[in-house]
């Protein structure tokens, strides 16, 4: 997985989350705009969970600037209406963190 992000993106490239993933996938929440805003990380993480079909998981790769995602992200994920299991995976080599969110059938 690449942890870099180009600075010359168009507005269409600003979307972090594609919709309706039919398998497990990873959402890169390590870009500059994520480093600048914890609220942006939470918003995009919720979108990533919403885009993940039941029976699969999404790895949320978060920027190191906000620290351990268990301290700021997990409560926001628990507040969603979908049945989820959230687990901390590890730190990335780049300093970020990986949280795996399993989405269950309703």
Buried (B, 14 or more C-beta within 10 A) or exposed (E): EEBEBEEEEEEEEEEBBEEEBEEBBBBBBBBEBBBEBBEBBBBBBBBBBBBBEEEBBBBBBBBBBBEBBEEBBBEBBEEBEBEBEBEEEEEBEEEBBBBBBBBEEE
